Amino acid sequence: MAFKRLVTGVVLGLAMVPAQAALNVFACEPEWADLVLALVPDADVHTATSAGQDPHYIEARPSLISAMRRADLAVCTGASLEAGWLPALISRASNSVIRPGKPGLFFAAEQVTLHQPQDHVDRSMGDVHPEGDPHIHLDPDRVPVIVDALADRIIELAPDQENAVRLRQRQWQVRWNLEKAQWRDAAEKLEGTQVAVQHATFGYLLRWLGVETAIDLEPKPGLPPSASHLSKVLSDPALERAELVLIASYQDRRPAQWLSKKTGLPVEVVPGTVTGEAGSDSLSALVSQLIDRLLQYREEHAPETAHHD
């Protein structure tokens, strides 16, 4: 009842806030576009990547340069996730507001502590990020911290929108916490589940849920699995503990499908980020969908144990 009164009060407060000039935002990934729109629904947001693209590797196209040039704020992951294209984009756009160290450039990864930072990184290690694992957008604990920091940054750039942003920030936190309680209940049922993955896209969420990564199909981070490596994976004793293969929709499915044919392991292909489709059209909906897919598999196969050829 208290939560209901709080949400009602927030909604009524929003109705009393006058409209402000639209904020022009460049979002490197869909998850950050979603959070910006949660705080500033009338923002003009241009998203550089989609759920069907690997955010590590895109081209700094003229349309992206133009969008960056017009933006008041750029919201990106950071931690070298966009290192292959964002610096060139910033340079070509020549937007004086969006520069490293300027308030117009917001990196989500700088707002939280990352998993597995590295003191030394070289190319022989694959696509390893010295700052740590940048795939933070599915972490139920880290995302609220990022939202708070993002709200602060928007208000810094557009102080006339402070009242509206603060109200929506509070509304978002209430909704997220309600869903987080449900996710925590689900985690109790999933604890101990083991999966095979291809890259660390879902790493933060899996750890939060108590789901273990038995094996990674990549020989090194960011390197596609070769036939010889997959043969080694097939003989790895750790594979016996895996109950399914979990990959993102933008990833090549052939390695996982090959492994599935050899072992009988089911393959779950799920969005790695927010999509425009029902069930994954917001960050919270995406987390719920991922958890529901894991729960569904767990419930259907709980009495069974994995058997590999």
TIZA-770814 format. One record per residue (C-alpha): z, y, x; residue number from 1. Coordinates in nm, 3 decimals. Each point is the difference from the previous one (the first is absolute). Example, Ala and Ser with C-alpha at 12.3 -4.5 7.8 and 13.67 -1.06 7.14 Angstrom:
+---------+---------+---------+-----+
!       Z !       Y !       X !   k !
+---------+---------+---------+-----+
!   0.780 !  -0.450 !   1.230 !   1 !
!  -0.066 !   0.344 !   0.137 !   2 !
+---------+---------+---------+-----+
This chain:
+---------+---------+---------+-----+
!       Z !       Y !       X !   k !
+---------+---------+---------+-----+
!   0.000 !   0.000 !   0.000 !   1 !
!   0.084 !   0.234 !   0.285 !   2 !
!  -0.339 !  -0.069 !   0.162 !   3 !
!  -0.173 !   0.069 !  -0.335 !   4 !
!   0.173 !   0.336 !  -0.032 !   5 !
!  -0.089 !   0.085 !   0.360 !   6 !
!  -0.369 !  -0.082 !  -0.046 !   7 !
!  -0.009 !   0.193 !  -0.330 !   8 !
!   0.156 !   0.301 !   0.169 !   9 !
!  -0.253 !  -0.014 !   0.282 !  10 !
!  -0.293 !  -0.019 !  -0.243 !  11 !
!   0.131 !   0.294 !  -0.205 !  12 !
!   0.052 !   0.197 !   0.319 !  13 !
!  -0.357 !  -0.063 !   0.108 !  14 !
!  -0.129 !   0.129 !  -0.333 !  15 !
!   0.168 !   0.332 !   0.072 !  16 !
!  -0.158 !   0.045 !   0.346 !  17 !
!  -0.302 !   0.235 !  -0.005 !  18 !
!  -0.331 !  -0.119 !   0.147 !  19 !
!  -0.069 !   0.092 !   0.362 !  20 !
!  -0.313 !   0.021 !   0.214 !  21 !
!  -0.137 !  -0.343 !   0.089 !  22 !
!   0.087 !  -0.137 !   0.343 !  23 !
!  -0.295 !  -0.138 !   0.196 !  24 !
!   0.104 !  -0.324 !   0.175 !  25 !
!  -0.177 !  -0.240 !   0.235 !  26 !
!   0.156 !  -0.349 !  -0.014 !  27 !
!  -0.094 !  -0.249 !   0.269 !  28 !
!   0.096 !  -0.300 !  -0.216 !  29 !
!   0.032 !  -0.056 !  -0.378 !  30 !
!   0.376 !  -0.058 !   0.016 !  31 !
!   0.061 !   0.355 !   0.118 !  32 !
!  -0.238 !   0.142 !  -0.261 !  33 !
!   0.211 !  -0.177 !  -0.262 !  34 !
!   0.323 !   0.153 !   0.128 !  35 !
!  -0.150 !   0.348 !   0.024 !  36 !
!  -0.116 !  -0.021 !  -0.362 !  37 !
!   0.344 !  -0.122 !  -0.107 !  38 !
!   0.142 !   0.326 !   0.137 !  39 !
!  -0.292 !   0.231 !  -0.081 !  40 !
!  -0.208 !  -0.155 !  -0.281 !  41 !
!  -0.251 !   0.285 !  -0.006 !  42 !
!  -0.068 !  -0.016 !   0.376 !  43 !
!  -0.363 !  -0.032 !   0.105 !  44 !
!   0.023 !  -0.317 !   0.213 !  45 !
!  -0.279 !  -0.147 !   0.212 !  46 !
!   0.070 !  -0.352 !   0.129 !  47 !
!  -0.171 !  -0.107 !   0.320 !  48 !
!   0.029 !  -0.378 !  -0.043 !  49 !
!   0.015 !  -0.254 !  -0.281 !  50 !
!   0.164 !  -0.337 !  -0.058 !  51 !
!  -0.326 !  -0.162 !   0.107 !  52 !
!   0.010 !   0.156 !   0.348 !  53 !
!   0.200 !  -0.071 !   0.311 !  54 !
!   0.176 !   0.334 !   0.068 !  55 !
!  -0.016 !  -0.064 !   0.375 !  56 !
!  -0.377 !   0.027 !   0.004 !  57 !
!  -0.200 !   0.255 !  -0.196 !  58 !
!  -0.261 !   0.257 !   0.093 !  59 !
!   0.073 !   0.373 !   0.014 !  60 !
!  -0.277 !   0.072 !  -0.253 !  61 !
!  -0.118 !   0.356 !  -0.083 !  62 !
!   0.159 !  -0.027 !  -0.347 !  63 !
!   0.338 !  -0.072 !   0.159 !  64 !
!  -0.040 !   0.288 !   0.245 !  65 !
!  -0.075 !   0.234 !  -0.290 !  66 !
!   0.301 !  -0.125 !  -0.197 !  67 !
!   0.228 !   0.043 !   0.300 !  68 !
!  -0.134 !   0.350 !   0.056 !  69 !
!   0.095 !   0.104 !  -0.356 !  70 !
!   0.344 !  -0.164 !  -0.002 !  71 !
!   0.336 !   0.178 !  -0.005 !  72 !
!   0.175 !  -0.324 !   0.095 !  73 !
!  -0.104 !  -0.329 !   0.159 !  74 !
!   0.225 !  -0.301 !  -0.067 !  75 !
!  -0.056 !  -0.300 !   0.226 !  76 !
!   0.188 !  -0.304 !   0.126 !  77 !
!   0.008 !   0.087 !   0.368 !  78 !
!   0.142 !  -0.237 !   0.263 !  79 !
!  -0.357 !  -0.035 !   0.133 !  80 !
!  -0.126 !  -0.169 !  -0.318 !  81 !
!  -0.279 !   0.258 !  -0.030 !  82 !
!  -0.036 !   0.055 !   0.376 !  83 !
!  -0.361 !  -0.119 !  -0.006 !  84 !
!  -0.123 !   0.274 !  -0.234 !  85 !
!   0.260 !   0.261 !  -0.098 !  86 !
!   0.008 !   0.201 !   0.328 !  87 !
!  -0.379 !   0.042 !  -0.012 !  88 !
!   0.019 !   0.098 !  -0.366 !  89 !
!   0.265 !   0.264 !   0.066 !  90 !
!  -0.198 !   0.138 !   0.292 !  91 !
!  -0.327 !   0.025 !  -0.193 !  92 !
!   0.160 !   0.148 !  -0.309 !  93 !
!   0.146 !   0.291 !   0.202 !  94 !
!   0.267 !   0.065 !  -0.262 !  95 !
!   0.265 !   0.215 !   0.169 !  96 !
!   0.264 !  -0.120 !  -0.248 !  97 !
!  -0.056 !  -0.370 !   0.067 !  98 !
!   0.083 !  -0.057 !   0.364 !  99 !
!   0.258 !  -0.214 !   0.182 ! 100 !
!   0.331 !   0.184 !  -0.019 ! 101 !
!  -0.111 !   0.218 !  -0.292 ! 102 !
!   0.160 !  -0.038 !  -0.345 ! 103 !
!  -0.339 !  -0.076 !  -0.154 ! 104 !
!  -0.009 !  -0.343 !   0.169 ! 105 !
!   0.253 !  -0.249 !  -0.138 ! 106 !
!   0.047 !  -0.345 !   0.153 ! 107 !
!   0.197 !  -0.243 !  -0.215 ! 108 !
!   0.090 !  -0.218 !   0.297 ! 109 !
!   0.184 !   0.289 !   0.166 ! 110 !
!   0.248 !   0.014 !  -0.288 ! 111 !
!   0.143 !  -0.350 !   0.047 ! 112 !
!   0.093 !  -0.253 !   0.268 ! 113 !
!  -0.279 !  -0.249 !   0.061 ! 114 !
!   0.021 !  -0.373 !   0.060 ! 115 !
!  -0.080 !  -0.131 !   0.348 ! 116 !
!  -0.066 !   0.311 !   0.213 ! 117 !
!  -0.144 !  -0.083 !   0.341 ! 118 !
!   0.096 !   0.151 !   0.335 ! 119 !
!  -0.326 !  -0.111 !   0.158 ! 120 !
!  -0.337 !  -0.057 !  -0.167 ! 121 !
!  -0.338 !  -0.087 !   0.149 ! 122 !
!  -0.328 !  -0.129 !  -0.142 ! 123 !
!   0.076 !  -0.358 !   0.103 ! 124 !
!   0.264 !  -0.005 !  -0.276 ! 125 !
!  -0.254 !   0.072 !  -0.274 ! 126 !
!   0.042 !   0.278 !  -0.256 ! 127 !
!   0.371 !   0.056 !   0.064 ! 128 !
!   0.149 !   0.336 !  -0.095 ! 129 !
!   0.250 !   0.136 !   0.254 ! 130 !
!   0.188 !   0.187 !  -0.273 ! 131 !
!   0.054 !  -0.321 !  -0.197 ! 132 !
!  -0.151 !  -0.171 !  -0.304 ! 133 !
!  -0.166 !   0.277 !  -0.205 ! 134 !
!  -0.041 !  -0.197 !  -0.327 ! 135 !
!   0.305 !   0.162 !  -0.158 ! 136 !
!  -0.134 !   0.081 !  -0.346 ! 137 !
!   0.128 !  -0.322 !  -0.163 ! 138 !
!   0.359 !   0.030 !   0.120 ! 139 !
!   0.231 !   0.066 !  -0.298 ! 140 !
!   0.258 !   0.170 !   0.224 ! 141 !
!  -0.226 !   0.212 !   0.218 ! 142 !
!  -0.232 !   0.139 !  -0.268 ! 143 !
!   0.273 !   0.211 !  -0.173 ! 144 !
!   0.085 !   0.160 !   0.336 ! 145 !
!  -0.367 !   0.087 !   0.044 ! 146 !
!  -0.018 !   0.146 !  -0.352 ! 147 !
!   0.297 !   0.227 !   0.073 ! 148 !
!  -0.160 !   0.123 !   0.322 ! 149 !
!  -0.335 !   0.047 !  -0.172 ! 150 !
!   0.161 !   0.207 !  -0.274 ! 151 !
!   0.163 !   0.219 !   0.265 ! 152 !
!  -0.335 !   0.050 !   0.173 ! 153 !
!  -0.184 !   0.089 !  -0.322 ! 154 !
!   0.268 !   0.254 !  -0.084 ! 155 !
!  -0.025 !   0.146 !   0.350 ! 156 !
!  -0.373 !   0.054 !  -0.055 ! 157 !
!   0.026 !   0.102 !  -0.366 ! 158 !
!   0.348 !   0.146 !  -0.062 ! 159 !
!  -0.105 !   0.126 !  -0.343 ! 160 !
!  -0.018 !  -0.365 !  -0.112 ! 161 !
!   0.353 !  -0.093 !   0.110 ! 162 !
!   0.153 !  -0.041 !  -0.346 ! 163 !
!  -0.280 !  -0.223 !  -0.127 ! 164 !
!  -0.012 !  -0.210 !   0.315 ! 165 !
!   0.376 !  -0.054 !   0.006 ! 166 !
!   0.003 !  -0.109 !  -0.363 ! 167 !
!  -0.283 !  -0.248 !   0.054 ! 168 !
!   0.160 !  -0.121 !   0.321 ! 169 !
!   0.316 !  -0.083 !  -0.194 ! 170 !
!  -0.198 !  -0.169 !  -0.277 ! 171 !
!  -0.190 !  -0.213 !   0.254 ! 172 !
!   0.323 !  -0.106 !   0.173 ! 173 !
!   0.156 !  -0.108 !  -0.331 ! 174 !
!  -0.301 !  -0.213 !  -0.088 ! 175 !
!  -0.026 !  -0.150 !   0.348 ! 176 !
!   0.368 !  -0.094 !   0.006 ! 177 !
!  -0.026 !  -0.168 !  -0.340 ! 178 !
!  -0.293 !  -0.210 !   0.122 ! 179 !
!   0.168 !  -0.065 !   0.333 ! 180 !
!   0.291 !  -0.163 !  -0.183 ! 181 !
!  -0.248 !  -0.237 !  -0.164 ! 182 !
!  -0.167 !  -0.071 !   0.335 ! 183 !
!   0.340 !  -0.084 !   0.148 ! 184 !
!   0.057 !  -0.257 !  -0.275 ! 185 !
!  -0.340 !  -0.151 !   0.078 ! 186 !
!   0.083 !  -0.010 !   0.371 ! 187 !
!   0.282 !  -0.245 !  -0.069 ! 188 !
!  -0.255 !  -0.246 !  -0.139 ! 189 !
!  -0.243 !   0.054 !   0.287 ! 190 !
!   0.242 !  -0.018 !   0.292 ! 191 !
!  -0.101 !  -0.272 !   0.242 ! 192 !
!  -0.364 !  -0.011 !  -0.111 ! 193 !
!  -0.234 !  -0.025 !   0.300 ! 194 !
!  -0.358 !   0.123 !   0.014 ! 195 !
!  -0.292 !   0.027 !   0.236 ! 196 !
!  -0.152 !   0.347 !   0.033 ! 197 !
!  -0.290 !   0.174 !   0.169 ! 198 !
!   0.137 !   0.319 !   0.155 ! 199 !
!   0.329 !   0.177 !  -0.079 ! 200 !
!  -0.117 !   0.181 !  -0.315 ! 201 !
!   0.280 !  -0.143 !  -0.216 ! 202 !
!   0.263 !  -0.035 !   0.274 ! 203 !
!   0.252 !   0.257 !  -0.121 ! 204 !
!   0.001 !  -0.127 !  -0.358 ! 205 !
!   0.020 !  -0.365 !   0.104 ! 206 !
!   0.302 !   0.068 !   0.222 ! 207 !
!   0.166 !   0.198 !  -0.280 ! 208 !
!  -0.052 !  -0.294 !  -0.235 ! 209 !
!   0.127 !  -0.256 !   0.250 ! 210 !
!  -0.343 !  -0.163 !   0.017 ! 211 !
!  -0.073 !  -0.131 !   0.349 ! 212 !
!  -0.332 !   0.014 !   0.184 ! 213 !
!  -0.054 !  -0.350 !   0.133 ! 214 !
!  -0.323 !   0.084 !   0.181 ! 215 !
!  -0.257 !   0.279 !   0.043 ! 216 !
!  -0.366 !  -0.100 !  -0.003 ! 217 !
!  -0.088 !   0.280 !   0.242 ! 218 !
!   0.009 !  -0.101 !   0.368 ! 219 !
!   0.119 !   0.353 !   0.077 ! 220 !
!   0.060 !   0.293 !  -0.234 ! 221 !
!  -0.330 !   0.139 !  -0.126 ! 222 !
!  -0.214 !  -0.277 !   0.150 ! 223 !
!  -0.190 !  -0.216 !  -0.252 ! 224 !
!   0.080 !  -0.372 !   0.017 ! 225 !
!  -0.257 !  -0.195 !   0.200 ! 226 !
!  -0.091 !  -0.363 !  -0.064 ! 227 !
!   0.183 !  -0.110 !   0.314 ! 228 !
!   0.312 !   0.193 !  -0.098 ! 229 !
!  -0.002 !  -0.143 !  -0.352 ! 230 !
!  -0.013 !  -0.349 !   0.152 ! 231 !
!   0.317 !   0.085 !   0.190 ! 232 !
!   0.159 !   0.134 !  -0.319 ! 233 !
!  -0.084 !  -0.329 !  -0.171 ! 234 !
!   0.200 !  -0.193 !   0.258 ! 235 !
!   0.291 !   0.246 !   0.016 ! 236 !
!   0.319 !  -0.164 !  -0.135 ! 237 !
!   0.097 !   0.332 !  -0.159 ! 238 !
!  -0.286 !  -0.040 !  -0.245 ! 239 !
!   0.188 !  -0.289 !  -0.163 ! 240 !
!   0.256 !   0.251 !  -0.129 ! 241 !
!  -0.255 !   0.225 !  -0.171 ! 242 !
!  -0.031 !  -0.028 !  -0.377 ! 243 !
!  -0.303 !   0.224 !  -0.048 ! 244 !
!  -0.232 !   0.239 !   0.184 ! 245 !
!   0.040 !   0.367 !  -0.095 ! 246 !
!  -0.281 !   0.241 !   0.089 ! 247 !
!  -0.098 !   0.353 !  -0.103 ! 248 !
!  -0.311 !   0.055 !  -0.209 ! 249 !
!  -0.172 !   0.197 !   0.279 ! 250 !
!   0.033 !  -0.287 !   0.248 ! 251 !
!  -0.262 !  -0.266 !   0.073 ! 252 !
!   0.092 !  -0.296 !  -0.220 ! 253 !
!  -0.192 !  -0.262 !   0.197 ! 254 !
!   0.275 !  -0.087 !   0.254 ! 255 !
!   0.256 !  -0.047 !  -0.278 ! 256 !
!  -0.245 !  -0.201 !  -0.211 ! 257 !
!  -0.084 !  -0.223 !   0.298 ! 258 !
!   0.369 !  -0.063 !   0.059 ! 259 !
!   0.049 !  -0.070 !  -0.369 ! 260 !
!  -0.270 !  -0.268 !   0.001 ! 261 !
!   0.160 !  -0.167 !   0.301 ! 262 !
!   0.359 !   0.012 !  -0.125 ! 263 !
!  -0.003 !   0.042 !  -0.374 ! 264 !
!   0.196 !   0.325 !   0.028 ! 265 !
!  -0.081 !   0.239 !  -0.287 ! 266 !
!  -0.138 !   0.344 !   0.092 ! 267 !
!   0.136 !   0.309 !  -0.174 ! 268 !
!  -0.225 !   0.306 !   0.031 ! 269 !
!   0.189 !   0.313 !  -0.101 ! 270 !
!  -0.059 !   0.377 !   0.031 ! 271 !
!   0.135 !   0.149 !   0.318 ! 272 !
!   0.040 !   0.341 !  -0.159 ! 273 !
!  -0.028 !   0.188 !  -0.327 ! 274 !
!  -0.319 !  -0.059 !  -0.198 ! 275 !
!  -0.148 !   0.161 !  -0.307 ! 276 !
!   0.059 !  -0.317 !  -0.199 ! 277 !
!   0.278 !  -0.081 !  -0.244 ! 278 !
!   0.294 !  -0.171 !   0.167 ! 279 !
!  -0.053 !   0.170 !   0.335 ! 280 !
!  -0.077 !   0.358 !  -0.100 ! 281 !
!   0.325 !   0.130 !   0.151 ! 282 !
!   0.211 !  -0.096 !   0.297 ! 283 !
!   0.282 !  -0.138 !  -0.214 ! 284 !
!  -0.247 !  -0.197 !  -0.214 ! 285 !
!  -0.153 !  -0.144 !   0.316 ! 286 !
!   0.338 !  -0.116 !   0.134 ! 287 !
!   0.076 !  -0.156 !  -0.339 ! 288 !
!  -0.336 !  -0.176 !  -0.004 ! 289 !
!   0.049 !  -0.145 !   0.348 ! 290 !
!   0.347 !  -0.124 !  -0.087 ! 291 !
!  -0.121 !  -0.144 !  -0.332 ! 292 !
!  -0.278 !  -0.189 !   0.177 ! 293 !
!   0.248 !  -0.151 !   0.245 ! 294 !
!   0.243 !  -0.083 !  -0.278 ! 295 !
!  -0.272 !  -0.164 !  -0.207 ! 296 !
!  -0.101 !  -0.218 !   0.292 ! 297 !
!   0.363 !  -0.084 !   0.079 ! 298 !
!   0.075 !  -0.099 !  -0.358 ! 299 !
!  -0.312 !  -0.216 !  -0.027 ! 300 !
!   0.062 !  -0.182 !   0.329 ! 301 !
!   0.378 !   0.006 !   0.037 ! 302 !
!   0.040 !  -0.377 !  -0.060 ! 303 !
!  -0.268 !  -0.078 !   0.254 ! 304 !
!   0.003 !   0.000 !   0.376 ! 305 !
!  -0.298 !   0.091 !   0.213 ! 306 !
!  -0.218 !  -0.286 !   0.116 ! 307 !
!  -0.260 !   0.051 !   0.268 ! 308 !
!  -0.268 !  -0.235 !   0.120 ! 309 !
+---------+---------+---------+-----+
